[in-house]
Amino acid sequence: MKVWSKGLGRIALTFNFNNAIITIEKGSDLPARNINAEVIKNRPVICGKTVDPVVWEFKIWLEDSDVIPLIKIALSKSVIKFIFKYFIKRTLFMFSSLKRRL
């Protein structure tokens, strides 16, 4: 996944979710002062590192207000179309590599 922010200028960060860990927040060892431990305690958190061009650790905490928007995004036409194309490419690749082996 690529992420860009105006503050980064012309740089886009790459989040590698293959190596990310999804856990439940314990509320201890928080990286930022403006995070209330009681508010995020017992919530899902995704932890990982960005890759090139810079390596940064990241934590993404999910909140109640994120659930409906995430479902809307996952069920949007553009995401469903992207996932459908991905599975078609994967299936065609699997069949073509299988044919080459035979």
Secondary structure, DSSP 8 states (H G I E B T S, - for coil): -EEE-GGGTT-EEEE-GGG-EEEE--S-S-S-TT--HHHHTTSEEEEEEEETT---EEEEE--GGGHHHHHHHHTSHHHHHHHHHHHHHHHHHHHHHHHHH-
